[in-house]
Amino acid sequence: MLKKIIHLFFLSCSKATLLMEKRNAKKISPKENWQLSMHVMICKWCKAYQEKVEILDSILKRKWFGEEDADINTTEIQNFKDKVFRKLDF
């Protein structure tokens, strides 16, 4: 029931993840940005997804521009996993 009410006023998770990907490719409207921010504030799954997207995007950008430290090291991966598990209360 709460999920239905939330989706009446805020974005669904599928729309939120689509906007996250869209925002990485180009600028989104202020309305979309606000809706996405509100959704991420209340949805722990989309917040974790957004963090993953940001990490992967930064790694890909470093790799694309040929920076030396672009390799993904195991410490980075483990830190990310630990952070996600803490947020998901595992």
C-alpha positions in Angstrom: 0.0 0.0 0.0 2.7 2.4 1.0 4.6 1.6 -2.2 1.6 2.5 -4.3 1.2 5.8 -2.5 4.8 6.7 -2.9 4.7 5.9 -6.6 1.7 8.2 -7.0 3.8 11.2 -5.8 7.3 10.0 -6.7 9.0 8.1 -9.4 8.9 4.4 -9.7 12.2 2.6 -9.2 12.4 1.7 -12.9 11.9 5.4 -13.9 14.4 6.5 -11.3 17.1 4.2 -12.6 16.4 5.3 -16.1 16.8 8.9 -15.0 20.1 8.1 -13.3 21.5 6.6 -16.6 20.1 9.5 -18.6 21.7 12.0 -16.2 25.1 10.4 -16.9 24.6 10.8 -20.6 23.2 14.3 -20.7 21.6 17.0 -18.6 18.1 16.3 -17.2 15.4 18.9 -16.5 15.2 20.5 -13.1 11.8 18.7 -12.5 13.4 15.3 -13.3 16.4 16.1 -11.1 14.0 17.0 -8.2 11.9 13.9 -8.7 15.0 11.7 -8.8 16.5 13.3 -5.7 13.2 12.8 -3.8 13.0 9.1 -4.9 16.6 8.4 -3.9 16.0 10.0 -0.5 13.3 7.4 0.3 14.5 4.3 -1.6 17.5 2.5 -0.2 17.7 0.2 -3.3 17.9 3.1 -5.7 20.4 5.0 -3.5 22.7 1.9 -3.6 22.2 1.7 -7.4 23.0 5.4 -7.8 26.3 4.9 -5.8 27.2 1.9 -8.0 26.4 3.9 -11.2 28.6 6.8 -10.0 31.5 4.5 -9.1 31.3 2.7 -12.4 31.0 5.9 -14.3 34.1 7.4 -12.7 36.1 4.2 -13.4 35.0 4.2 -17.0 35.8 7.9 -17.4 39.3 7.3 -16.0 39.8 4.4 -18.3 38.5 6.4 -21.3 40.8 9.3 -20.7 43.8 7.0 -20.1 44.6 7.8 -16.5 47.2 5.5 -15.0 45.1 4.5 -12.0 42.1 3.4 -14.1 42.5 -0.2 -13.1 39.9 -1.5 -10.7 41.6 -2.7 -7.6 40.2 -5.3 -5.2 40.2 -2.8 -2.3 37.9 -0.4 -4.2 35.5 -3.3 -5.0 35.5 -4.6 -1.4 35.0 -1.1 0.1 32.0 -0.7 -2.3 30.5 -4.1 -1.3 31.0 -3.3 2.4 29.3 0.0 2.0 26.3 -1.5 0.1 25.9 -4.3 2.7 25.9 -1.8 5.6 23.3 0.3 3.9 21.1 -2.8 3.2 21.5 -4.0 6.8 23.0 -7.4 6.0 
